[in-house]
Amino acid sequence: MSDRDFRLFSKLIESTCGIKMPDVKKNMLESRLRKRLRSLEIDSFRDYYDFLSSSEGERTEMIMMIDAVTTNKTDFFREPAHFVFLAEKVLPDLLGGIQSNRVNFWSAGCSSGEEPYTLAMVLSEYASNREHFNFSILATDICTDVLQKAYRGIYEEDRIAPISADLRKKYLLRSRDKSQGVVRLVPEVRSKITFRRLNFLDSSYRIEEKFQVIFCRNVLIYFDRATQERVLNNFCRHLAPGGHLFLGHSETINGLDVPLVQVNSTIYRKPE
Ligand SMILES: C[S@@+](CC[C@H](N)C(=O)[O-])C[C@H]1O[C@@H](n2cnc3c(N)ncnc32)[C@H](O)[C@@H]1O
């Protein structure tokens, strides 16, 4: 990939999905896009770029290109302190004030589903001794590959190490054929989550409901400051007054013009 081609792709990627492509990522981008060239039998990056810029390419290939450039690293119970704070502080406070006892969550940038399923297990535990507590989770990502995996809710056994034995017993099913080495989330947990493709940069994304809690962790680090501010202000419009936003461990709203107050490390609240 020539430097000129790299600049074309980095501009296109940043304007389409916000992901920054500094020079140090050139090798990574080249190897990820080479797979797309091979599968389309296109010979050069410039031809691939021209195809993406055509109306057919935009319609048929843009999603595949975005799938190839996203980084989807995730885990069950990633940053576990967040789930403790949720169960011990956020939920009790919320349920004091909510009439209906129904709480809406959004896992924004959910990757292959480990984050929303962790939420669903934690919330199911919370619901098990609170008769009137009910919840739903919207889980969105821009990448269609990971969304398909998330929707199936099937994981290799080596992925479930962070889940306690007690929760595994309640919420995971082993396949009859043990040699497959996979588990699946139980239907009651899967039914709590709606998966959907959504690009944070798409100004027209339609979400009707307000959320009491939004998790958007380890996504904003890929964006520049102006994009972070724009995406965060959109989240604020979808947060109910008093609602909480959880960011990833290395993310902050410091220096951004966003109507949120910090309540704990990487946890923010929208004033009532
Ligand atoms: C590193 S993963 C984080 C997953 C999970 N939140 C966690 O913390 O474990 C970042 C996710 O953000 C998604 N993403 C990147 N840009 C996006 C955009 N513009 N709109 C929606 N999702 C995006 C990626 O596809 C990826 O799955």
The ligand as a MOL file (V3000), in Angstrom:
LIG
                    3D

  0  0  0     0  0            999 V3000
M  V30 BEGIN CTAB
M  V30 COUNTS 27 29 0 0 0
M  V30 BEGIN ATOM
M  V30 1 C -12.7270 -2.7420 21.6210 0
M  V30 2 S -14.4220 -3.0810 21.3000 0 CHG=1
M  V30 3 C -15.1350 -2.8160 22.9070 0
M  V30 4 C -16.1930 -3.8290 23.2640 0
M  V30 5 C -16.8120 -3.6770 24.6560 0
M  V30 6 N -17.5110 -2.4300 24.7940 0
M  V30 7 C -15.7660 -3.8250 25.7230 0
M  V30 8 O -15.3740 -2.8320 26.3450 0
M  V30 9 O -15.3040 -4.9490 25.9520 0 CHG=-1
M  V30 10 C -14.9270 -1.6050 20.3840 0
M  V30 11 C -16.1700 -1.8260 19.5420 0
M  V30 12 O -16.6280 -0.5650 19.0390 0
M  V30 13 C -17.1500 -0.7610 17.7430 0
M  V30 14 N -17.1660 0.5150 16.9920 0
M  V30 15 C -16.1090 1.1820 16.4620 0
M  V30 16 N -16.5210 2.2710 15.7990 0
M  V30 17 C -17.8650 2.3190 15.9210 0
M  V30 18 C -18.8670 3.2280 15.4450 0
M  V30 19 N -18.5590 4.3100 14.6990 0
M  V30 20 N -20.1620 2.9630 15.7410 0
M  V30 21 C -20.4780 1.8730 16.4910 0
M  V30 22 N -19.5820 0.9790 16.9660 0
M  V30 23 C -18.2850 1.1930 16.6840 0
M  V30 24 C -16.2130 -1.8040 17.1370 0
M  V30 25 O -16.8020 -2.4910 16.0590 0
M  V30 26 C -15.8970 -2.7100 18.3280 0
M  V30 27 O -16.6810 -3.8740 18.3490 0
M  V30 END ATOM
M  V30 BEGIN BOND
M  V30 1 1 1 2
M  V30 2 1 2 3
M  V30 3 1 2 10
M  V30 4 1 3 4
M  V30 5 1 4 5
M  V30 6 1 5 6
M  V30 7 1 5 7
M  V30 8 2 7 8
M  V30 9 1 7 9
M  V30 10 1 10 11
M  V30 11 1 11 12
M  V30 12 1 11 26
M  V30 13 1 12 13
M  V30 14 1 13 14
M  V30 15 1 13 24
M  V30 16 1 14 15
M  V30 17 1 14 23
M  V30 18 2 15 16
M  V30 19 1 16 17
M  V30 20 1 17 18
M  V30 21 2 17 23
M  V30 22 1 18 19
M  V30 23 2 18 20
M  V30 24 1 20 21
M  V30 25 2 21 22
M  V30 26 1 22 23
M  V30 27 1 24 25
M  V30 28 1 24 26
M  V30 29 1 26 27
M  V30 END BOND
M  V30 END CTAB
M  END
